[in-house]
Every structure is written in C-alpha cells, then in structure tokens.
Amino acid sequence: MPELPEVEQVKKTLLPHIKGKKITQVEVYLDRLIKHPTPEQFVKNLTGRTIEEVSRRGKYLVLQTGADQKLIVHLRMTGSLVAQASELEAPPYAKIKFVLSGGVTMWFCDIRTFGTLYLVTNEDCYIAGYETLGPEPLTAGLSPDYLAPIAAKSRKPIKTLILDQTVIAGLGNIYADECLALAGILPTRIANTLTSEEVAALHAAANTVIAQGIANRGTTFRDYKDGEGNKGDNQNHLLVYGRGGEPCKTCGEPLATTKVGGRGTTYCAKCQH
C-alpha cells in the first residue's frame, strides 16, 4: 500500500501537469470506487471545475477544485493517479478518466480496485479515516512530547500503535518496520515499556525513514508508480522490510520474521531490543 512518501511523490509529480487545468470530461468505468456522491453527481460536479491545488494528508491525495469542493483520493493497495498526454492510450487497469484542458488526461488506475474517491462539497461528507488522522512525521505536531504519553497509556505492541493512523498519519507496514529497526526497538515490545530515550529515538527514526523515502521517490515492490508512471527507488535502501532471512546490515545476523497485529514484520533479534 502506498504510504506517506509514495503519496507525496504522486502529489509532487502530478502537480505540474494538472494544477490550473480545467476538467472538461469525466468517465467512470467502475462505479463502486466512488464513495461519495453518486457516480452521476461525481461526474456532473467535477466537469467544468479547475484543479486549483494538489495536496496530501497522511496517505490521502487532495485535489482542490474550488473554494467549496475537493476531491479526496485514497490509493489503498494498488491505486495510482497518472497524468499523461491525451493522445496516448489508456494505461493498464484504468478505472476513471479525467480529461483536462491543455491536452492532458489524468487516469485513476487500480489493479485490485480497493481505492476510494470522495468528492466533498461544502463539507457534505465525513470521511472517518481522513478526519481523524494524527500528526505526520516531519511536522511539529509529531514530537517526543506528543508520543510519550500515548505510548505510556498503551499495552499494544509498539508496531501496532505506530500503525494507528489516529496516532501517526502516513506510516504503513514498510516504514513502521524501518523506523523500529533504525531505533533499535523490537516491533513486539509493549508500548508502555518504552523509556523516554526510546520514544525520542523512535520519533527521530520515523522522521529519518520518511525523509529517506521521499528523497528516494517512494518504495516500489510491485505496483506503485508516481504521477508520471515512474517507479520509486527506496526499495534499494531498506534496512529490514522485505529482507527476511537476509543478513542484518548492522550486525550480519539473519533477519527474523513474525506477525504483529496480523501484519508481516521483519526485524533483527540482535539489534532490536
């Protein structure tokens, strides 16, 4: 699933192609991807609107299409938004077509069709996963002082806690494993056993791995592509994720795998405590 760095890269690469462009035509090929309003109203309310800004919140893309309206897109597991010249053929797994002025077409593509789109007009739709997002890495809102009391009250494994989007927005399975490895903390550690020093190390690690992911244009294992259809490079720089059984880059011991909260988890039993 695209996480904060991947969605940030999609935002950055879409922006120069679609900002300021008018939406002249919308075609929906799979109605169930539109969660609000009806597909018919979705098409009607977007046609003729101008994309004024492209932003991101957690793992959500936000396209501002007027002072009163925004298109909120959650890519989920395999969704992508890609902008290309209108004369080109539709990309694979295209599900929604947005024809823009200036000879540009933006496509929403999704292999497994878990993505969701909401057209919110005058705040007429409450999106629980969006409205309840916690602070993000690399922002002032996420600090050791913020994290420490939350961890102190929780008996969840620390990985489960930091995957909670109401606690930290944008972290998913890849970057949770990575920041715990960098901080030297076992993913199965109960959150309220962390010391203040470990909470500070976890906070610093989350900022570091997210910044690295953004700098490397996101992580691509299978399906992720940015707004121009390009893959990321961060998969070549990961400490633990997807490397079960391979040597730890710090100590050389084989990396272990387990499940935490039903999520596949990779860690170093020697370096993480």
Residue, then its C-alpha position, 0 to 999 in steps of 0.5 A: m500500500p502506498e504510504l506517506p512518501e509514495v503519496e507525496q511523490v504522486k502529489k509532487t509529480l502530478l502537480p505540474h501537469i494538472k494544477g490550473k487545468k480545467i476538467t472538461q470530461v469525466e468517465v467512470y468505468l467502475d462505479r463502486l470506487i466512488k464513495h461519495p456522491t453518486p457516480e452521476q453527481f461525481v461526474k456532473n460536479l467535477t466537469g467544468r471545475t479547475i484543479e486549483e491545488v494538489s495536496r496530501r494528508g497522511k496517505y490521502l491525495v487532495l485535489q482542490t477544485g474550488a473554494d467549496q469542493k475537493l476531491i479526496v483520493h485514497l490509493r489503498m493497495t494498488g491505486s495510482l493517479v497518472a497524468q499523461a498526454s491525451e493522445l496516448e492510450a489508456p494505461p493498464y487497469a484504468k478505472i476513471k478518466f479525467v480529461l483536462s484542458g491543455g491536452v492532458t488526461m489524468w487516469f485513476c488506475d487500480i489493479r485490485t480496485f480497493g481505492t476510494l474517491y470522495l468528492v466533498t462539497n461544502e463539507d457534505c461528507y465525513i470521511a472517518g479515516y481522513e478526519t481523524l488522522g494524527p500528526e505526520p512525521l516531519t511536522a511539529g505536531l509529531s514530537p517526543d512530547y506528543l508520543a510519550p504519553i500515548a505510548a505510556k497509556s498503551r499495552k499494544p505492541i509498539k508496531t501496532l500503535i505506530l500503525d494507528q493512523t489516529v496516532i501517526a498519519g502516513l506510516g504503513n507496514i514498510y516504514a513502521d518496520e524501518c523506523l523500529a529497526l533504525a531505533g533499535i526497538l523490537p516491533t513486539r515490545i509493549a508500548n508502555t515499556l518504552t523509556s523516554e530515550e526510546v520514544a525520542a529515538l523512535h520519533a527521530a527514526a520515523n522522521t529519518v525513514i520518511a525523509q529517506g523515502i521521499a528523497n528516494r521517490g517512494t518504495t516500489f515492490r510491485d505496483y506503485k508508480d508516481g504521477e508520471g508512471n515512474k517507479g520509486d527507488n527506496q526499495n534499494h535502501l531498506l534496512v529490514y522490510g522485505r529482507g527476511g532471512e537476509p543478513c542484518k546490515t548492522c550486525g550480519e545476523p539473519l533477519a527474523t520474521t513474525k506477525v504483529g497485529g496480523r501484519g508481516t514484520t521483519y526485524c533483527a533479534k540482535c539489534q532490536h531490543 
